[in-house]
Amino acid sequence: MDYLSALVPPVVMAVFFIGLIVTIVKTQGGANKSKEDAVVDAALARADGARQVSRDSEA
């Protein structure tokens, strides 16, 4: 029975890891992809704008 108790944790972790990967792959794209991309683009633009303002105020 020692072999069984040694194999259970890696098998359980492998099953959860595969489930995580499947979930990540399934949630990529889809109907919300353009909305998510727009949110990321807006955040990047806001961060870039703040960086330029701070750089201009230093000069």
PDB file of N, H, CA, C and O in Angstrom:
ATOM      1  N   MET A   1       0.809  -1.205   0.000  1.00  0.00           N
ATOM      2  CA  MET A   1       0.000   0.000   0.000  1.00  0.00           C
ATOM      3  C   MET A   1       0.854   1.272   0.000  1.00  0.00           C
ATOM      4  O   MET A   1       0.348   2.363  -0.263  1.00  0.00           O
ATOM      5  N   ASP A   2       2.145   1.127   0.295  1.00  0.00           N
ATOM      6  H   ASP A   2       2.555   0.240   0.509  1.00  0.00           H
ATOM      7  CA  ASP A   2       3.007   2.300   0.283  1.00  0.00           C
ATOM      8  C   ASP A   2       3.108   2.903  -1.113  1.00  0.00           C
ATOM      9  O   ASP A   2       3.187   4.121  -1.273  1.00  0.00           O
ATOM     10  N   TYR A   3       3.106   2.029  -2.125  1.00  0.00           N
ATOM     11  H   TYR A   3       3.042   1.040  -1.995  1.00  0.00           H
ATOM     12  CA  TYR A   3       3.192   2.541  -3.498  1.00  0.00           C
ATOM     13  C   TYR A   3       1.958   3.352  -3.849  1.00  0.00           C
ATOM     14  O   TYR A   3       2.054   4.330  -4.591  1.00  0.00           O
ATOM     15  N   LEU A   4       0.813   2.966  -3.335  1.00  0.00           N
ATOM     16  H   LEU A   4       0.735   2.172  -2.733  1.00  0.00           H
ATOM     17  CA  LEU A   4      -0.414   3.710  -3.623  1.00  0.00           C
ATOM     18  C   LEU A   4      -0.378   5.090  -2.968  1.00  0.00           C
ATOM     19  O   LEU A   4      -0.746   6.084  -3.593  1.00  0.00           O
ATOM     20  N   SER A   5       0.057   5.150  -1.730  1.00  0.00           N
ATOM     21  H   SER A   5       0.356   4.342  -1.222  1.00  0.00           H
ATOM     22  CA  SER A   5       0.120   6.449  -1.055  1.00  0.00           C
ATOM     23  C   SER A   5       1.212   7.334  -1.660  1.00  0.00           C
ATOM     24  O   SER A   5       1.145   8.557  -1.541  1.00  0.00           O
ATOM     25  N   ALA A   6       2.211   6.738  -2.303  1.00  0.00           N
ATOM     26  H   ALA A   6       2.266   5.745  -2.399  1.00  0.00           H
ATOM     27  CA  ALA A   6       3.247   7.530  -2.966  1.00  0.00           C
ATOM     28  C   ALA A   6       2.774   8.063  -4.315  1.00  0.00           C
ATOM     29  O   ALA A   6       3.259   9.100  -4.765  1.00  0.00           O
ATOM     30  N   LEU A   7       1.846   7.382  -4.962  1.00  0.00           N
ATOM     31  H   LEU A   7       1.451   6.539  -4.596  1.00  0.00           H
ATOM     32  CA  LEU A   7       1.374   7.785  -6.288  1.00  0.00           C
ATOM     33  C   LEU A   7       0.202   8.749  -6.255  1.00  0.00           C
ATOM     34  O   LEU A   7      -0.001   9.493  -7.215  1.00  0.00           O
ATOM     35  N   VAL A   8      -0.564   8.760  -5.198  1.00  0.00           N
ATOM     36  H   VAL A   8      -0.400   8.156  -4.418  1.00  0.00           H
ATOM     37  CA  VAL A   8      -1.781   9.579  -5.160  1.00  0.00           C
ATOM     38  C   VAL A   8      -1.496  11.082  -5.282  1.00  0.00           C
ATOM     39  O   VAL A   8      -2.131  11.729  -6.115  1.00  0.00           O
ATOM     40  N   PRO A   9      -0.587  11.672  -4.510  1.00  0.00           N
ATOM     41  CA  PRO A   9      -0.380  13.129  -4.625  1.00  0.00           C
ATOM     42  C   PRO A   9       0.029  13.597  -6.028  1.00  0.00           C
ATOM     43  O   PRO A   9      -0.531  14.581  -6.511  1.00  0.00           O
ATOM     44  N   PRO A  10       0.989  12.931  -6.710  1.00  0.00           N
ATOM     45  CA  PRO A  10       1.328  13.390  -8.056  1.00  0.00           C
ATOM     46  C   PRO A  10       0.170  13.241  -9.049  1.00  0.00           C
ATOM     47  O   PRO A  10      -0.011  14.084  -9.928  1.00  0.00           O
ATOM     48  N   VAL A  11      -0.596  12.188  -8.908  1.00  0.00           N
ATOM     49  H   VAL A  11      -0.450  11.503  -8.193  1.00  0.00           H
ATOM     50  CA  VAL A  11      -1.731  11.984  -9.816  1.00  0.00           C
ATOM     51  C   VAL A  11      -2.785  13.059  -9.586  1.00  0.00           C
ATOM     52  O   VAL A  11      -3.343  13.595 -10.543  1.00  0.00           O
ATOM     53  N   VAL A  12      -3.061  13.374  -8.336  1.00  0.00           N
ATOM     54  H   VAL A  12      -2.608  12.939  -7.558  1.00  0.00           H
ATOM     55  CA  VAL A  12      -4.052  14.411  -8.022  1.00  0.00           C
ATOM     56  C   VAL A  12      -3.582  15.765  -8.551  1.00  0.00           C
ATOM     57  O   VAL A  12      -4.367  16.513  -9.135  1.00  0.00           O
ATOM     58  N   MET A  13      -2.306  16.077  -8.347  1.00  0.00           N
ATOM     59  H   MET A  13      -1.668  15.470  -7.873  1.00  0.00           H
ATOM     60  CA  MET A  13      -1.789  17.347  -8.845  1.00  0.00           C
ATOM     61  C   MET A  13      -1.830  17.399 -10.367  1.00  0.00           C
ATOM     62  O   MET A  13      -2.130  18.447 -10.939  1.00  0.00           O
ATOM     63  N   ALA A  14      -1.535  16.289 -11.029  1.00  0.00           N
ATOM     64  H   ALA A  14      -1.291  15.438 -10.564  1.00  0.00           H
ATOM     65  CA  ALA A  14      -1.575  16.246 -12.491  1.00  0.00           C
ATOM     66  C   ALA A  14      -2.992  16.474 -12.995  1.00  0.00           C
ATOM     67  O   ALA A  14      -3.193  17.191 -13.975  1.00  0.00           O
ATOM     68  N   VAL A  15      -3.967  15.878 -12.342  1.00  0.00           N
ATOM     69  H   VAL A  15      -3.804  15.296 -11.545  1.00  0.00           H
ATOM     70  CA  VAL A  15      -5.363  16.063 -12.755  1.00  0.00           C
ATOM     71  C   VAL A  15      -5.782  17.519 -12.596  1.00  0.00           C
ATOM     72  O   VAL A  15      -6.416  18.077 -13.492  1.00  0.00           O
ATOM     73  N   PHE A  16      -5.441  18.137 -11.482  1.00  0.00           N
ATOM     74  H   PHE A  16      -4.926  17.684 -10.755  1.00  0.00           H
ATOM     75  CA  PHE A  16      -5.791  19.547 -11.284  1.00  0.00           C
ATOM     76  C   PHE A  16      -5.054  20.453 -12.264  1.00  0.00           C
ATOM     77  O   PHE A  16      -5.622  21.431 -12.750  1.00  0.00           O
ATOM     78  N   PHE A  17      -3.798  20.136 -12.555  1.00  0.00           N
ATOM     79  H   PHE A  17      -3.337  19.342 -12.160  1.00  0.00           H
ATOM     80  CA  PHE A  17      -3.023  20.941 -13.503  1.00  0.00           C
ATOM     81  C   PHE A  17      -3.628  20.845 -14.897  1.00  0.00           C
ATOM     82  O   PHE A  17      -3.753  21.858 -15.586  1.00  0.00           O
ATOM     83  N   ILE A  18      -4.001  19.652 -15.319  1.00  0.00           N
ATOM     84  H   ILE A  18      -3.900  18.829 -14.760  1.00  0.00           H
ATOM     85  CA  ILE A  18      -4.631  19.479 -16.636  1.00  0.00           C
ATOM     86  C   ILE A  18      -5.949  20.238 -16.674  1.00  0.00           C
ATOM     87  O   ILE A  18      -6.267  20.875 -17.679  1.00  0.00           O
ATOM     88  N   GLY A  19      -6.720  20.179 -15.592  1.00  0.00           N
ATOM     89  H   GLY A  19      -6.462  19.662 -14.776  1.00  0.00           H
ATOM     90  CA  GLY A  19      -7.972  20.937 -15.533  1.00  0.00           C
ATOM     91  C   GLY A  19      -7.734  22.436 -15.637  1.00  0.00           C
ATOM     92  O   GLY A  19      -8.496  23.141 -16.298  1.00  0.00           O
ATOM     93  N   LEU A  20      -6.684  22.927 -14.991  1.00  0.00           N
ATOM     94  H   LEU A  20      -6.064  22.354 -14.455  1.00  0.00           H
ATOM     95  CA  LEU A  20      -6.345  24.345 -15.066  1.00  0.00           C
ATOM     96  C   LEU A  20      -5.977  24.741 -16.494  1.00  0.00           C
ATOM     97  O   LEU A  20      -6.436  25.772 -16.986  1.00  0.00           O
ATOM     98  N   ILE A  21      -5.160  23.942 -17.158  1.00  0.00           N
ATOM     99  H   ILE A  21      -4.787  23.105 -16.758  1.00  0.00           H
ATOM    100  CA  ILE A  21      -4.753  24.241 -18.529  1.00  0.00           C
ATOM    101  C   ILE A  21      -5.957  24.221 -19.465  1.00  0.00           C
ATOM    102  O   ILE A  21      -6.087  25.091 -20.326  1.00  0.00           O
ATOM    103  N   VAL A  22      -6.827  23.247 -19.303  1.00  0.00           N
ATOM    104  H   VAL A  22      -6.721  22.540 -18.604  1.00  0.00           H
ATOM    105  CA  VAL A  22      -8.028  23.165 -20.150  1.00  0.00           C
ATOM    106  C   VAL A  22      -8.897  24.394 -19.937  1.00  0.00           C
ATOM    107  O   VAL A  22      -9.420  24.957 -20.900  1.00  0.00           O
ATOM    108  N   THR A  23      -9.058  24.817 -18.688  1.00  0.00           N
ATOM    109  H   THR A  23      -8.634  24.360 -17.906  1.00  0.00           H
ATOM    110  CA  THR A  23      -9.860  26.008 -18.391  1.00  0.00           C
ATOM    111  C   THR A  23      -9.251  27.253 -19.017  1.00  0.00           C
ATOM    112  O   THR A  23      -9.969  28.075 -19.586  1.00  0.00           O
ATOM    113  N   ILE A  24      -7.938  27.398 -18.919  1.00  0.00           N
ATOM    114  H   ILE A  24      -7.355  26.730 -18.457  1.00  0.00           H
ATOM    115  CA  ILE A  24      -7.272  28.563 -19.498  1.00  0.00           C
ATOM    116  C   ILE A  24      -7.450  28.581 -21.007  1.00  0.00           C
ATOM    117  O   ILE A  24      -7.739  29.628 -21.587  1.00  0.00           O
ATOM    118  N   VAL A  25      -7.281  27.436 -21.644  1.00  0.00           N
ATOM    119  H   VAL A  25      -7.047  26.586 -21.174  1.00  0.00           H
ATOM    120  CA  VAL A  25      -7.405  27.377 -23.102  1.00  0.00           C
ATOM    121  C   VAL A  25      -8.839  27.664 -23.535  1.00  0.00           C
ATOM    122  O   VAL A  25      -9.056  28.352 -24.532  1.00  0.00           O
ATOM    123  N   LYS A  26      -9.806  27.150 -22.807  1.00  0.00           N
ATOM    124  H   LYS A  26      -9.629  26.591 -21.997  1.00  0.00           H
ATOM    125  CA  LYS A  26     -11.207  27.367 -23.183  1.00  0.00           C
ATOM    126  C   LYS A  26     -11.637  28.817 -23.006  1.00  0.00           C
ATOM    127  O   LYS A  26     -12.501  29.297 -23.740  1.00  0.00           O
ATOM    128  N   THR A  27     -11.050  29.517 -22.049  1.00  0.00           N
ATOM    129  H   THR A  27     -10.348  29.127 -21.453  1.00  0.00           H
ATOM    130  CA  THR A  27     -11.473  30.892 -21.803  1.00  0.00           C
ATOM    131  C   THR A  27     -10.749  31.895 -22.678  1.00  0.00           C
ATOM    132  O   THR A  27     -11.077  33.081 -22.638  1.00  0.00           O
ATOM    133  N   GLN A  28      -9.778  31.465 -23.465  1.00  0.00           N
ATOM    134  H   GLN A  28      -9.512  30.502 -23.497  1.00  0.00           H
ATOM    135  CA  GLN A  28      -9.094  32.380 -24.377  1.00  0.00           C
ATOM    136  C   GLN A  28      -9.996  32.642 -25.578  1.00  0.00           C
ATOM    137  O   GLN A  28     -10.604  31.719 -26.118  1.00  0.00           O
ATOM    138  N   GLY A  29     -10.077  33.874 -25.982  1.00  0.00           N
ATOM    139  H   GLY A  29      -9.582  34.624 -25.542  1.00  0.00           H
ATOM    140  CA  GLY A  29     -10.914  34.210 -27.128  1.00  0.00           C
ATOM    141  C   GLY A  29     -12.378  34.237 -26.740  1.00  0.00           C
ATOM    142  O   GLY A  29     -12.728  34.558 -25.604  1.00  0.00           O
ATOM    143  N   GLY A  30     -13.212  33.903 -27.674  1.00  0.00           N
ATOM    144  H   GLY A  30     -12.928  33.642 -28.597  1.00  0.00           H
ATOM    145  CA  GLY A  30     -14.635  33.871 -27.394  1.00  0.00           C
ATOM    146  C   GLY A  30     -15.283  35.225 -27.581  1.00  0.00           C
ATOM    147  O   GLY A  30     -14.710  36.129 -28.189  1.00  0.00           O
ATOM    148  N   ALA A  31     -16.492  35.349 -27.047  1.00  0.00           N
ATOM    149  H   ALA A  31     -16.957  34.615 -26.553  1.00  0.00           H
ATOM    150  CA  ALA A  31     -17.298  36.544 -27.246  1.00  0.00           C
ATOM    151  C   ALA A  31     -16.720  37.761 -26.526  1.00  0.00           C
ATOM    152  O   ALA A  31     -16.900  38.890 -26.982  1.00  0.00           O
ATOM    153  N   ASN A  32     -16.033  37.546 -25.413  1.00  0.00           N
ATOM    154  H   ASN A  32     -15.888  36.629 -25.042  1.00  0.00           H
ATOM    155  CA  ASN A  32     -15.535  38.669 -24.622  1.00  0.00           C
ATOM    156  C   ASN A  32     -14.122  39.096 -24.997  1.00  0.00           C
ATOM    157  O   ASN A  32     -13.573  40.003 -24.371  1.00  0.00           O
ATOM    158  N   LYS A  33     -13.523  38.471 -25.997  1.00  0.00           N
ATOM    159  H   LYS A  33     -13.969  37.734 -26.505  1.00  0.00           H
ATOM    160  CA  LYS A  33     -12.133  38.776 -26.323  1.00  0.00           C
ATOM    161  C   LYS A  33     -11.941  40.242 -26.697  1.00  0.00           C
ATOM    162  O   LYS A  33     -10.996  40.872 -26.221  1.00  0.00           O
ATOM    163  N   SER A  34     -12.801  40.795 -27.526  1.00  0.00           N
ATOM    164  H   SER A  34     -13.568  40.283 -27.912  1.00  0.00           H
ATOM    165  CA  SER A  34     -12.624  42.185 -27.938  1.00  0.00           C
ATOM    166  C   SER A  34     -12.810  43.133 -26.760  1.00  0.00           C
ATOM    167  O   SER A  34     -12.117  44.146 -26.666  1.00  0.00           O
ATOM    168  N   LYS A  35     -13.745  42.811 -25.855  1.00  0.00           N
ATOM    169  H   LYS A  35     -14.308  41.988 -25.931  1.00  0.00           H
ATOM    170  CA  LYS A  35     -13.957  43.652 -24.682  1.00  0.00           C
ATOM    171  C   LYS A  35     -12.739  43.593 -23.755  1.00  0.00           C
ATOM    172  O   LYS A  35     -12.305  44.617 -23.227  1.00  0.00           O
ATOM    173  N   GLU A  36     -12.192  42.389 -23.560  1.00  0.00           N
ATOM    174  H   GLU A  36     -12.545  41.557 -23.988  1.00  0.00           H
ATOM    175  CA  GLU A  36     -11.007  42.257 -22.708  1.00  0.00           C
ATOM    176  C   GLU A  36      -9.815  42.974 -23.325  1.00  0.00           C
ATOM    177  O   GLU A  36      -9.048  43.628 -22.619  1.00  0.00           O
ATOM    178  N   ASP A  37      -9.657  42.853 -24.639  1.00  0.00           N
ATOM    179  H   ASP A  37     -10.280  42.321 -25.213  1.00  0.00           H
ATOM    180  CA  ASP A  37      -8.559  43.539 -25.326  1.00  0.00           C
ATOM    181  C   ASP A  37      -8.699  45.051 -25.194  1.00  0.00           C
ATOM    182  O   ASP A  37      -7.701  45.751 -25.020  1.00  0.00           O
ATOM    183  N   ALA A  38      -9.920  45.558 -25.273  1.00  0.00           N
ATOM    184  H   ALA A  38     -10.730  44.989 -25.414  1.00  0.00           H
ATOM    185  CA  ALA A  38     -10.143  46.997 -25.152  1.00  0.00           C
ATOM    186  C   ALA A  38      -9.780  47.489 -23.749  1.00  0.00           C
ATOM    187  O   ALA A  38      -9.213  48.571 -23.597  1.00  0.00           O
ATOM    188  N   VAL A  39     -10.103  46.700 -22.733  1.00  0.00           N
ATOM    189  H   VAL A  39     -10.564  45.821 -22.857  1.00  0.00           H
ATOM    190  CA  VAL A  39      -9.770  47.078 -21.358  1.00  0.00           C
ATOM    191  C   VAL A  39      -8.252  47.130 -21.181  1.00  0.00           C
ATOM    192  O   VAL A  39      -7.729  48.061 -20.568  1.00  0.00           O
ATOM    193  N   VAL A  40      -7.556  46.143 -21.711  1.00  0.00           N
ATOM    194  H   VAL A  40      -7.982  45.388 -22.209  1.00  0.00           H
ATOM    195  CA  VAL A  40      -6.089  46.116 -21.593  1.00  0.00           C
ATOM    196  C   VAL A  40      -5.482  47.284 -22.357  1.00  0.00           C
ATOM    197  O   VAL A  40      -4.568  47.940 -21.858  1.00  0.00           O
ATOM    198  N   ASP A  41      -5.977  47.551 -23.560  1.00  0.00           N
ATOM    199  H   ASP A  41      -6.720  47.018 -23.965  1.00  0.00           H
ATOM    200  CA  ASP A  41      -5.462  48.674 -24.350  1.00  0.00           C
ATOM    201  C   ASP A  41      -5.680  50.004 -23.627  1.00  0.00           C
ATOM    202  O   ASP A  41      -4.806  50.870 -23.643  1.00  0.00           O
ATOM    203  N   ALA A  42      -6.835  50.165 -22.999  1.00  0.00           N
ATOM    204  H   ALA A  42      -7.545  49.461 -22.986  1.00  0.00           H
ATOM    205  CA  ALA A  42      -7.119  51.402 -22.271  1.00  0.00           C
ATOM    206  C   ALA A  42      -6.186  51.549 -21.070  1.00  0.00           C
ATOM    207  O   ALA A  42      -5.707  52.647 -20.786  1.00  0.00           O
ATOM    208  N   ALA A  43      -5.931  50.455 -20.369  1.00  0.00           N
ATOM    209  H   ALA A  43      -6.320  49.563 -20.599  1.00  0.00           H
ATOM    210  CA  ALA A  43      -5.031  50.520 -19.216  1.00  0.00           C
ATOM    211  C   ALA A  43      -3.611  50.853 -19.655  1.00  0.00           C
ATOM    212  O   ALA A  43      -2.930  51.645 -19.003  1.00  0.00           O
ATOM    213  N   LEU A  44      -3.163  50.257 -20.747  1.00  0.00           N
ATOM    214  H   LEU A  44      -3.717  49.614 -21.276  1.00  0.00           H
ATOM    215  CA  LEU A  44      -1.820  50.561 -21.248  1.00  0.00           C
ATOM    216  C   LEU A  44      -1.712  52.009 -21.705  1.00  0.00           C
ATOM    217  O   LEU A  44      -0.697  52.662 -21.463  1.00  0.00           O
ATOM    218  N   ALA A  45      -2.745  52.513 -22.358  1.00  0.00           N
ATOM    219  H   ALA A  45      -3.570  51.983 -22.554  1.00  0.00           H
ATOM    220  CA  ALA A  45      -2.725  53.902 -22.816  1.00  0.00           C
ATOM    221  C   ALA A  45      -2.712  54.861 -21.629  1.00  0.00           C
ATOM    222  O   ALA A  45      -2.021  55.880 -21.655  1.00  0.00           O
ATOM    223  N   ARG A  46      -3.483  54.531 -20.583  1.00  0.00           N
ATOM    224  H   ARG A  46      -4.045  53.704 -20.561  1.00  0.00           H
ATOM    225  CA  ARG A  46      -3.516  55.369 -19.393  1.00  0.00           C
ATOM    226  C   ARG A  46      -2.147  55.371 -18.699  1.00  0.00           C
ATOM    227  O   ARG A  46      -1.682  56.420 -18.251  1.00  0.00           O
ATOM    228  N   ALA A  47      -1.511  54.216 -18.611  1.00  0.00           N
ATOM    229  H   ALA A  47      -1.889  53.365 -18.975  1.00  0.00           H
ATOM    230  CA  ALA A  47      -0.192  54.142 -17.985  1.00  0.00           C
ATOM    231  C   ALA A  47       0.847  54.891 -18.811  1.00  0.00           C
ATOM    232  O   ALA A  47       1.717  55.564 -18.259  1.00  0.00           O
ATOM    233  N   ASP A  48       0.756  54.775 -20.127  1.00  0.00           N
ATOM    234  H   ASP A  48       0.049  54.228 -20.576  1.00  0.00           H
ATOM    235  CA  ASP A  48       1.699  55.474 -20.998  1.00  0.00           C
ATOM    236  C   ASP A  48       1.498  56.983 -20.903  1.00  0.00           C
ATOM    237  O   ASP A  48       2.468  57.740 -20.893  1.00  0.00           O
ATOM    238  N   GLY A  49       0.252  57.416 -20.835  1.00  0.00           N
ATOM    239  H   GLY A  49      -0.536  56.800 -20.843  1.00  0.00           H
ATOM    240  CA  GLY A  49      -0.034  58.842 -20.689  1.00  0.00           C
ATOM    241  C   GLY A  49       0.496  59.399 -19.381  1.00  0.00           C
ATOM    242  O   GLY A  49       1.041  60.502 -19.350  1.00  0.00           O
ATOM    243  N   ALA A  50       0.339  58.639 -18.294  1.00  0.00           N
ATOM    244  H   ALA A  50      -0.104  57.743 -18.319  1.00  0.00           H
ATOM    245  CA  ALA A  50       0.848  59.086 -16.995  1.00  0.00           C
ATOM    246  C   ALA A  50       2.365  59.154 -17.010  1.00  0.00           C
ATOM    247  O   ALA A  50       2.956  60.049 -16.405  1.00  0.00           O
ATOM    248  N   ARG A  51       2.993  58.219 -17.693  1.00  0.00           N
ATOM    249  H   ARG A  51       2.513  57.492 -18.184  1.00  0.00           H
ATOM    250  CA  ARG A  51       4.456  58.218 -17.764  1.00  0.00           C
ATOM    251  C   ARG A  51       4.949  59.428 -18.537  1.00  0.00           C
ATOM    252  O   ARG A  51       5.950  60.039 -18.163  1.00  0.00           O
ATOM    253  N   GLN A  52       4.247  59.784 -19.627  1.00  0.00           N
ATOM    254  H   GLN A  52       3.434  59.288 -19.931  1.00  0.00           H
ATOM    255  CA  GLN A  52       4.659  60.934 -20.426  1.00  0.00           C
ATOM    256  C   GLN A  52       4.454  62.244 -19.660  1.00  0.00           C
ATOM    257  O   GLN A  52       5.269  63.160 -19.770  1.00  0.00           O
ATOM    258  N   VAL A  53       3.363  62.335 -18.881  1.00  0.00           N
ATOM    259  H   VAL A  53       2.701  61.590 -18.791  1.00  0.00           H
ATOM    260  CA  VAL A  53       3.108  63.536 -18.101  1.00  0.00           C
ATOM    261  C   VAL A  53       4.197  63.704 -17.040  1.00  0.00           C
ATOM    262  O   VAL A  53       4.690  64.812 -16.830  1.00  0.00           O
ATOM    263  N   SER A  54       4.571  62.620 -16.376  1.00  0.00           N
ATOM    264  H   SER A  54       4.170  61.720 -16.547  1.00  0.00           H
ATOM    265  CA  SER A  54       5.607  62.728 -15.341  1.00  0.00           C
ATOM    266  C   SER A  54       6.959  63.066 -15.970  1.00  0.00           C
ATOM    267  O   SER A  54       7.758  63.786 -15.371  1.00  0.00           O
ATOM    268  N   ARG A  55       7.216  62.558 -17.157  1.00  0.00           N
ATOM    269  H   ARG A  55       6.567  61.973 -17.643  1.00  0.00           H
ATOM    270  CA  ARG A  55       8.471  62.862 -17.828  1.00  0.00           C
ATOM    271  C   ARG A  55       8.496  64.321 -18.277  1.00  0.00           C
ATOM    272  O   ARG A  55       9.540  64.969 -18.195  1.00  0.00           O
ATOM    273  N   ASP A  56       7.356  64.852 -18.752  1.00  0.00           N
ATOM    274  H   ASP A  56       6.509  64.326 -18.819  1.00  0.00           H
ATOM    275  CA  ASP A  56       7.277  66.245 -19.171  1.00  0.00           C
ATOM    276  C   ASP A  56       7.421  67.202 -17.988  1.00  0.00           C
ATOM    277  O   ASP A  56       8.008  68.275 -18.128  1.00  0.00           O
ATOM    278  N   SER A  57       6.897  66.824 -16.837  1.00  0.00           N
ATOM    279  H   SER A  57       6.420  65.952 -16.723  1.00  0.00           H
ATOM    280  CA  SER A  57       6.958  67.698 -15.666  1.00  0.00           C
ATOM    281  C   SER A  57       8.385  67.734 -15.088  1.00  0.00           C
ATOM    282  O   SER A  57       8.751  68.698 -14.415  1.00  0.00           O
ATOM    283  N   GLU A  58       9.185  66.700 -15.345  1.00  0.00           N
ATOM    284  H   GLU A  58       8.888  65.917 -15.892  1.00  0.00           H
ATOM    285  CA  GLU A  58      10.562  66.695 -14.863  1.00  0.00           C
ATOM    286  C   GLU A  58      11.457  67.606 -15.706  1.00  0.00           C
ATOM    287  O   GLU A  58      12.452  68.133 -15.206  1.00  0.00           O
ATOM    288  N   ALA A  59      11.116  67.790 -16.954  1.00  0.00           N
ATOM    289  H   ALA A  59      10.309  67.363 -17.360  1.00  0.00           H
ATOM    290  CA  ALA A  59      11.987  68.564 -17.855  1.00  0.00           C
ATOM    291  C   ALA A  59      11.865  70.056 -17.632  1.00  0.00           C
ATOM    292  O   ALA A  59      12.531  70.838 -18.310  1.00  0.00           O
TER     293      ALA A  59
END
